[in-house]
Amino acid sequence: MTNLNSHYSDTEWIEQIHQLLFEIVRTSLSDKPKLPENLAEKALPLAQKAKIIQEKADGQVIPPDSLEWVEKVRQLLLDLSRASLADIPRLPVSMGQR
């Protein structure tokens, strides 16, 4: 049963990331582009969850490319958090290339 709960939790994590990225896109495409005010509050727990997924992967058979993707997402979430906490919150130019 733990495997099913873990899988559900990981799927929920992906959905939360999807919702956060959609919110970023929506606010970035408005008349006055900006980052969501509570971005760091949402992104940091998701980045922590990514770290947990990576740590628990040791005991599971998870393809290396999936773990690489989780790390890239974690780094993106951390970068977004840093950007939102800056004096002038804005997406870095290189962010669009990800």
C-alpha positions as CSV (number, residue, x, y, z in Angstrom):
1,M,0.0,0.0,0.0
2,T,2.9,2.3,0.6
3,N,3.9,2.1,-3.0
4,L,0.4,3.2,-4.1
5,N,0.4,6.1,-1.6
6,S,3.9,7.1,-2.8
7,H,2.9,7.0,-6.5
8,Y,-0.2,9.1,-5.7
9,S,1.9,11.6,-3.8
10,D,4.3,11.9,-6.7
11,T,1.5,12.3,-9.2
12,E,0.0,15.0,-7.0
13,W,3.4,16.7,-6.9
14,I,3.5,16.8,-10.7
15,E,0.0,18.3,-10.8
16,Q,0.9,21.0,-8.3
17,I,4.0,21.9,-10.4
18,H,1.7,22.1,-13.5
19,Q,-0.7,24.4,-11.7
20,L,2.2,26.6,-10.4
21,L,3.7,26.9,-13.9
22,F,0.3,27.7,-15.4
23,E,-0.2,30.4,-12.8
24,I,3.3,31.9,-13.7
25,V,2.4,31.8,-17.4
26,R,-0.9,33.5,-16.8
27,T,0.6,36.3,-14.7
28,S,3.5,36.7,-17.0
29,L,1.2,37.2,-20.0
30,S,-1.0,39.9,-18.4
31,D,-0.9,43.5,-19.4
32,K,1.7,44.1,-16.6
33,P,3.8,40.9,-16.6
34,K,4.9,39.9,-13.1
35,L,5.6,36.8,-11.0
36,P,2.9,35.6,-8.6
37,E,3.3,37.2,-5.2
38,N,3.3,33.9,-3.3
39,L,5.6,32.1,-5.7
40,A,8.3,31.2,-3.2
41,E,5.7,30.0,-0.7
42,K,4.5,27.5,-3.3
43,A,7.7,26.6,-5.0
44,L,9.9,25.9,-2.0
45,P,7.8,23.0,-0.6
46,L,7.6,21.6,-4.1
47,A,11.4,21.7,-4.4
48,Q,11.7,20.0,-1.0
49,K,9.3,17.3,-2.2
50,A,11.6,16.8,-5.2
51,K,14.5,16.2,-2.9
52,I,12.4,13.6,-1.0
53,I,11.6,11.9,-4.2
54,Q,15.3,11.7,-5.1
55,E,16.2,10.4,-1.7
56,K,13.6,7.6,-1.7
57,A,14.6,6.6,-5.2
58,D,17.5,4.7,-3.8
59,G,15.3,1.8,-2.8
60,Q,13.2,1.9,-5.9
61,V,13.7,1.2,-9.6
62,I,13.4,4.6,-11.1
63,P,14.9,5.3,-14.5
64,P,17.9,7.6,-14.4
65,D,16.3,10.0,-16.9
66,S,13.3,10.4,-14.5
67,L,15.6,11.3,-11.7
68,E,17.4,13.7,-13.9
69,W,14.0,15.4,-14.7
70,V,13.2,15.6,-11.0
71,E,16.5,17.4,-10.4
72,K,15.9,19.8,-13.3
73,V,12.4,20.6,-11.9
74,R,13.9,21.1,-8.4
75,Q,16.5,23.5,-9.8
76,L,13.8,25.4,-11.7
77,L,11.6,25.7,-8.6
78,L,14.6,27.0,-6.6
79,D,15.5,29.5,-9.4
80,L,11.9,30.7,-9.5
81,S,11.9,31.2,-5.7
82,R,15.1,33.2,-5.9
83,A,13.7,35.3,-8.7
84,S,10.4,36.0,-6.8
85,L,12.3,37.1,-3.7
86,A,14.6,39.5,-5.5
87,D,14.2,43.3,-5.0
88,I,12.6,43.5,-8.4
89,P,10.8,40.1,-9.0
90,R,11.0,39.0,-12.7
91,L,11.7,35.9,-14.7
92,P,15.4,35.6,-15.7
93,V,15.9,35.8,-19.5
94,S,17.3,32.3,-19.5
95,M,14.2,30.9,-17.9
96,G,12.3,30.7,-21.2
97,Q,14.9,28.2,-22.6
98,R,14.0,25.6,-20.0
